[in-house]
Amino acid sequence: NEPILPNSSNLFRTCKSTSGNNNSNSVIPVIDMLDPNAKFLITKACEEFGFFKIINHGVPDETIIKLESDAVKLFDLPQCDKDKAGPASPYGYGNKRIGSHGDVGWVEYLLLPLNDGLVSDKSVTIPQTPHLFWYGLNKYVTSVRNIACVVLEKIADGLNIEPKNVLSRMLKNEKSDSCFRINHYPPCTEIEAYLKGGRNFIGFGEHTDPQVISIIRSNNTTGLQISLKDGTWVSVPPDEHSFFIIVGDSLQVLTNGRFKSVKHRVLANSVKSRLSMIYFGGPPLNEKILPLSSLMEEGEESLYKEFTWQEYKKSTYMTKLSADRLGLYKKN
Ligand code: AKG
């Protein structure tokens, strides 16, 4: 099988026209983690958008900047060195191919499993990667896992359910099946020509995240878009000092559909590289994903058939990125 080349027509998909940046600043909720009302604002944002930005998150700039600069160096390595850490199946270095069902994007990435919340330097072999890379990576991962847990505890508080760690315990569990991804989207210079024809280059195709919650941080390059409830795509203005929170499919089920997992995608940028780092907080493999009993009202029934995280994860590996993966598990 020949690798798909950057100019292959397979790489490019036409997208519906987007609303651009015009009003996205006012659309995407920004939540100050120090605001005493944060728990209610977070809950509302999860219900309305499945997406929001947090500020005053407490992660030191140095932790973020260090990982970003190490990641830039990593993607700058000769292709033959990067290829030694691939292909991603699913973990490791991936280039353009995303998953094993024909999804491709203008992206290279490193996808790493977390064991008891940490990345092992044995998980992939990247030549020329210093020990300090793993140290800085784990410092960052520990910080974002902590943010994810704080957000999940505020959600439990905002929904007035007990115990407060009913969601965060899944990520804190030593068997939590979480992972971490660093995406690098090189500039895509041909983009202008396509844009003139009303087409955009896809960096990362539309999808929802299957896990409970994801925490994204990127450099100051545009590209990320989310889909609103009415199907309109909205560009997310980048903000290197903040984190963006994504509601995953599992959280949608745990809240019996009160929260919606948000469809999102990345469009390639014509001039600047985009670098994003995403923590995907997942439950232990044997965790049953079903609506939280403390949230269910009298007589309320689950909208979903029962499944474990392992079953759901397996079914997401067997489908294309854009598939309605939860659809399989919805009760009629
Ligand atoms: C993913 O890796 O699942 C993404 O959605 C990427 C988002 C981004 O790169 O900003």
Residues whose N, C-alpha, C, O or C-beta is under 5 A from the ligand:
A	BS01	AKG	R181 N183 F204 L224 V266 S276
